[in-house]
């Protein structure tokens, strides 16, 4: 993903199709989910913890929270909600990358450099984040958080949870609370995803271009450099929107209340957090979130570039073979 309009620019490379974004983005997202989901479970548990309301009680760090989950619920407890994530990860990543490239293609290209402005890249990431939030992320996270919030042992067959898996959780939530519940917190989710992807894509795009300028003898960065750039860009989003994510998590965890609007519920949650737990509560789980998002983005960008590069080389090879046959 260069700073040029699309991925073709002026170097004659064929612009990737939507199918390429689907395969590369989906594969990258699957690798990211499998590698980093335990950190997300720990983050959610920390954000939902109410022990901070008790005066004089020491806060639990993410290592201790993770250790307790493993001890009480087995290591499989760290992967609660993974089914919801895996189910949504392919369309999520496909929408993220394809919509980003689409919105970016609408921007004006500088006549001399052949690139679009940093503002255009930022706005493209902003809108792409909102698009994925509405299309797939919000319902996926509602289900994921409901599953992650359950404190049952996955090793005990008699310890039956309310939600057995992602499909059962979705069915139960819709049956008991209505379809709209799947979109609870959509505004906060869209705001979080927008800021995440705006910062993420902008930082990654220009760091990649800078790295290429420092290495004029190569046309593409090696995988380890994509990994490092994704790690740095991925850490920037959580720092900018941690309060949004914490409030969103608590909103999606709670059950619907008749006659209560989303805005009113958000206000109640925010006031309650500040009154009983202090300002630090809004950054509860920030450490595991950065540890979850930053490596996740590192894996995503590395695998996306890797898979896309292989697909493009395969397409070029196929085109050459067809020319020879002709």
C-alpha positions as CSV (number, residue, x, y, z in Angstrom):
1,X,0.0,0.0,0.0
2,X,1.9,3.0,-1.2
3,X,1.0,6.6,-0.9
4,X,0.1,6.6,-4.5
5,X,-3.4,6.5,-5.8
6,X,-4.4,2.8,-5.7
7,X,-1.5,0.4,-5.8
8,X,-0.5,0.9,-9.4
9,X,0.8,4.4,-9.3
10,X,3.2,5.2,-12.2
11,X,5.3,2.0,-12.0
12,X,3.1,0.0,-14.4
13,X,2.0,-2.5,-11.8
14,X,-1.5,-3.9,-12.3
15,X,-4.0,-2.6,-9.7
16,X,-5.2,-5.4,-7.4
17,X,-8.8,-6.5,-7.8
18,X,-11.4,-6.8,-5.1
19,X,-10.8,-10.5,-5.1
20,X,-7.1,-9.9,-4.2
21,X,-8.1,-7.7,-1.3
22,X,-10.6,-10.4,-0.2
23,X,-8.1,-13.2,-0.2
24,X,-5.1,-11.3,1.1
25,X,-7.1,-9.4,3.7
26,X,-9.0,-12.4,4.9
27,X,-5.9,-14.6,5.2
28,X,-4.1,-11.8,7.1
29,X,-7.0,-11.3,9.4
30,X,-7.2,-15.0,10.2
31,X,-3.5,-15.2,11.1
32,X,-4.0,-12.1,13.3
33,X,-7.0,-13.5,15.1
34,X,-5.3,-16.8,15.9
35,X,-2.1,-15.1,17.2
36,X,-3.6,-12.3,19.2
37,X,-7.1,-13.2,20.4
38,X,-6.0,-14.2,24.0
39,X,-4.8,-10.6,24.6
40,X,-8.2,-9.3,23.5
41,X,-9.9,-11.6,26.0
42,X,-7.7,-10.3,28.8
43,X,-8.4,-6.7,27.7
44,X,-12.2,-7.3,27.7
45,X,-12.1,-8.9,31.2
46,X,-10.1,-5.9,32.5
47,X,-12.5,-3.4,31.0
48,X,-15.5,-5.2,32.6
49,X,-13.8,-5.7,36.0
50,X,-15.7,-4.0,38.9
51,X,-13.0,-4.6,41.5
52,X,-11.8,-1.0,41.1
53,X,-15.0,0.2,42.8
54,X,-13.8,-1.3,46.1
55,X,-11.6,1.2,48.0
56,X,-8.1,0.1,48.8
57,X,-8.2,-2.9,46.4
58,X,-5.1,-3.2,44.2
59,X,-5.8,-3.2,40.5
60,X,-5.0,-6.5,38.7
61,X,-2.5,-6.3,35.9
62,X,-3.0,-8.1,32.6
63,X,-0.5,-10.9,33.5
64,X,-2.5,-11.7,36.6
65,X,-5.8,-11.5,34.8
66,X,-4.5,-13.8,32.1
67,X,-3.1,-16.2,34.7
68,X,-6.5,-16.3,36.5
69,X,-8.4,-17.1,33.3
70,X,-6.0,-20.0,32.5
71,X,-6.2,-21.3,36.1
72,X,-10.0,-21.1,36.4
73,X,-11.2,-21.7,32.9
74,X,-8.2,-23.5,31.3
75,X,-6.1,-22.0,28.4
76,X,-9.0,-22.4,26.1
77,X,-10.7,-19.7,28.1
78,X,-8.4,-17.2,26.5
79,X,-10.0,-18.1,23.1
80,X,-13.6,-17.4,24.1
81,X,-15.4,-15.5,21.4
82,X,-12.8,-16.6,18.8
83,X,-15.6,-18.2,16.6
84,X,-17.3,-14.8,16.3
85,X,-14.0,-13.2,15.3
86,X,-13.1,-15.8,12.8
87,X,-16.6,-15.7,11.3
88,X,-16.3,-12.0,10.7
89,X,-12.6,-11.6,10.0
90,X,-12.7,-12.3,6.3
91,X,-15.4,-9.8,5.4
92,X,-14.0,-7.4,7.9
93,X,-10.5,-7.3,6.4
94,X,-11.9,-7.5,2.8
95,X,-14.0,-4.5,3.5
96,X,-11.2,-2.6,5.3
97,X,-8.6,-2.9,2.5
98,X,-10.9,-2.8,-0.5
99,X,-12.9,0.2,0.8
100,X,-9.7,2.0,1.8
101,X,-8.3,1.5,-1.7
102,X,-11.7,2.6,-3.2
103,X,-12.0,5.8,-1.2
104,X,-8.3,6.5,-1.9
105,X,-8.9,6.2,-5.6
106,X,-11.4,9.1,-5.4
107,X,-8.8,11.5,-4.2
108,X,-6.9,13.8,-6.5
109,X,-3.4,12.8,-7.5
110,X,-0.6,15.3,-7.4
111,X,0.4,15.9,-11.0
112,X,4.2,15.9,-10.2
113,X,4.6,13.2,-7.5
114,X,1.7,10.9,-8.6
115,X,0.7,10.6,-5.0
116,X,-2.4,11.7,-3.0
117,X,-2.1,13.9,0.1
118,X,-1.7,12.8,3.6
119,X,-5.1,14.3,4.3
120,X,-6.7,12.2,1.6
121,X,-5.1,9.0,3.0
122,X,-6.3,10.0,6.5
123,X,-9.9,10.6,5.4
124,X,-9.8,7.3,3.3
125,X,-8.8,5.4,6.4
126,X,-11.4,7.2,8.5
127,X,-14.3,6.3,6.2
128,X,-13.0,2.8,5.6
129,X,-13.0,2.3,9.4
130,X,-16.6,3.5,9.7
131,X,-17.6,1.2,6.8
132,X,-16.2,-1.9,8.4
133,X,-17.7,-1.0,11.7
134,X,-21.2,-0.7,10.4
135,X,-20.9,-3.7,8.0
136,X,-19.5,-6.3,10.3
137,X,-17.4,-5.2,13.3
138,X,-20.3,-4.1,15.6
139,X,-22.4,-7.3,15.6
140,X,-19.2,-9.4,15.7
141,X,-18.0,-7.6,18.8
142,X,-21.3,-7.7,20.6
143,X,-21.3,-11.5,20.3
144,X,-17.5,-11.8,21.0
145,X,-17.8,-9.7,24.2
146,X,-20.8,-11.7,25.5
147,X,-18.8,-14.9,25.1
148,X,-15.6,-13.4,26.6
149,X,-17.5,-12.1,29.6
150,X,-18.6,-15.6,30.7
151,X,-16.6,-17.0,33.6
152,X,-17.2,-20.7,33.0
153,X,-14.6,-23.4,32.7
154,X,-14.4,-24.9,29.3
155,X,-12.9,-28.1,30.8
156,X,-16.0,-28.9,32.9
157,X,-18.9,-30.3,30.9
158,X,-21.3,-29.6,33.7
159,X,-20.4,-25.9,33.8
160,X,-22.9,-24.9,31.1
161,X,-22.7,-21.2,30.0
162,X,-25.6,-19.1,28.8
163,X,-24.0,-18.8,25.4
164,X,-22.5,-22.0,24.0
165,X,-20.8,-20.6,20.9
166,X,-21.0,-17.6,18.5
167,X,-24.0,-18.9,16.6
168,X,-25.9,-19.7,19.8
169,X,-25.0,-16.3,21.3
170,X,-26.3,-14.5,18.2
171,X,-29.5,-16.4,18.2
172,X,-30.0,-15.9,22.0
173,X,-29.3,-12.2,21.9
174,X,-31.7,-11.6,18.9
175,X,-34.4,-13.8,20.5
176,X,-34.2,-12.2,24.0
177,X,-33.2,-8.7,23.2
178,X,-34.0,-8.0,19.6
179,X,-31.9,-7.7,16.4
180,X,-31.1,-4.1,17.2
181,X,-29.0,-5.3,20.1
182,X,-26.4,-6.6,17.7
183,X,-25.8,-3.0,16.7
184,X,-25.6,-1.6,20.2
185,X,-22.6,0.7,20.4
186,X,-22.4,1.1,16.6
187,X,-21.6,4.8,16.9
188,X,-18.8,4.2,19.4
189,X,-17.5,1.3,17.4
190,X,-17.6,3.4,14.2
191,X,-15.8,6.2,16.0
192,X,-13.1,3.8,17.3
193,X,-12.6,2.0,14.0
194,X,-12.5,5.3,12.1
195,X,-9.8,6.8,14.3
196,X,-7.9,3.5,14.4
197,X,-7.8,3.0,10.6
198,X,-7.2,6.7,9.8
199,X,-4.1,6.8,12.0
200,X,-3.1,3.3,11.1
201,X,-3.3,3.6,7.3
202,X,-1.8,7.1,7.3
203,X,1.2,6.1,9.5
204,X,1.8,2.8,7.7
205,X,1.5,4.3,4.2
206,X,4.0,7.1,4.8
207,X,6.4,5.1,6.9
208,X,6.5,2.5,4.1
209,X,7.1,5.2,1.5
210,X,9.9,6.6,3.7
211,X,11.5,3.1,4.1
212,X,11.4,2.6,0.3
213,X,13.0,6.0,-0.2
214,X,15.8,4.9,2.1
215,X,16.3,1.8,0.1
216,X,16.2,2.8,-3.6
217,X,17.6,-0.5,-4.7
218,X,14.5,-2.5,-3.8
219,X,10.9,-2.2,-5.2
220,X,9.2,-3.9,-2.2
221,X,10.1,-4.1,1.5
222,X,10.9,-7.4,3.1
223,X,8.3,-9.0,5.4
224,X,10.1,-8.2,8.6
225,X,10.0,-4.4,7.7
226,X,6.2,-4.7,7.0
227,X,6.0,-6.3,10.4
228,X,7.8,-3.5,12.2
229,X,6.0,-0.7,10.4
230,X,2.6,-2.4,11.2
231,X,3.6,-2.7,14.8
232,X,4.4,1.0,15.2
233,X,1.3,2.2,13.3
234,X,-0.9,-0.3,15.1
235,X,0.0,1.1,18.5
236,X,-1.1,4.7,17.7
237,X,-4.8,4.1,17.4
238,X,-5.5,2.6,20.9
239,X,-3.7,5.5,22.6
240,X,-6.0,8.0,20.9
241,X,-9.3,6.3,21.5
242,X,-9.0,4.1,24.6
243,X,-12.0,5.7,26.5
244,X,-14.2,5.1,23.5
245,X,-13.3,1.4,23.5
246,X,-13.8,1.0,27.2
247,X,-17.3,2.6,27.2
248,X,-18.2,0.6,24.1
249,X,-17.2,-2.7,25.7
250,X,-19.4,-2.0,28.8
251,X,-22.3,-0.9,26.6
252,X,-22.2,-4.0,24.5
253,X,-21.8,-6.3,27.6
254,X,-25.0,-4.9,29.2
255,X,-28.5,-6.0,28.3
256,X,-31.0,-3.8,26.7
257,X,-33.3,-1.6,28.9
258,X,-36.8,-0.6,27.6
259,X,-37.1,3.0,26.8
260,X,-33.4,3.8,27.3
261,X,-31.6,5.3,24.3
262,X,-28.1,4.5,23.4
263,X,-26.9,8.0,24.1
264,X,-28.5,8.0,27.5
265,X,-26.9,4.6,28.3
266,X,-23.5,5.8,27.2
267,X,-23.8,8.9,29.4
268,X,-24.8,6.7,32.4
269,X,-21.9,4.3,31.9
270,X,-19.4,7.2,31.5
271,X,-20.6,9.0,34.6
272,X,-20.7,5.8,36.6
273,X,-17.2,4.9,35.6
274,X,-15.8,8.4,36.5
275,X,-17.7,8.6,39.8
276,X,-16.9,5.1,41.2
277,X,-13.6,4.3,39.4
278,X,-12.0,7.5,38.5
279,X,-10.4,8.8,35.2
280,X,-8.1,5.8,35.0
281,X,-11.0,3.5,34.4
282,X,-11.4,4.9,30.9
283,X,-7.9,3.5,30.2
284,X,-8.5,0.2,31.8
285,X,-7.1,-2.5,29.6
286,X,-5.0,-0.1,27.6
287,X,-1.8,-2.3,28.0
288,X,-3.3,-5.5,26.7
289,X,-5.2,-3.5,24.0
290,X,-2.0,-2.1,22.7
291,X,-0.4,-5.5,23.0
292,X,-3.3,-6.9,21.1
293,X,-3.8,-4.3,18.4
294,X,-0.2,-3.4,17.7
295,X,1.0,-7.0,17.1
296,X,-2.3,-7.7,15.4
297,X,-1.7,-4.9,12.9
298,X,1.9,-6.0,12.5
299,X,0.8,-9.5,11.5
300,X,-2.1,-8.2,9.4
301,X,0.1,-5.8,7.3
302,X,2.9,-8.4,6.9
303,X,0.6,-11.2,5.8
304,X,-1.5,-8.9,3.6
305,X,1.5,-7.7,1.8
306,X,2.9,-11.2,1.6
307,X,-0.3,-12.9,0.3
308,X,-1.1,-10.0,-2.1
309,X,2.5,-10.1,-3.5
310,X,2.3,-13.8,-4.2
311,X,-1.1,-13.4,-5.9
312,X,0.1,-10.5,-8.0
313,X,3.2,-12.5,-9.0
314,X,1.0,-15.5,-9.9
315,X,-1.2,-13.3,-12.0
316,X,1.8,-11.8,-13.8
317,X,3.1,-15.3,-14.4
318,X,-0.3,-16.5,-15.7
319,X,-0.5,-13.5,-18.1
320,X,3.0,-14.2,-19.4
321,X,2.1,-17.9,-20.0
322,X,-1.0,-16.8,-21.9
323,X,1.1,-14.5,-24.1
324,X,3.5,-17.4,-24.9
325,X,0.6,-19.7,-25.8
326,X,-0.9,-17.0,-28.1
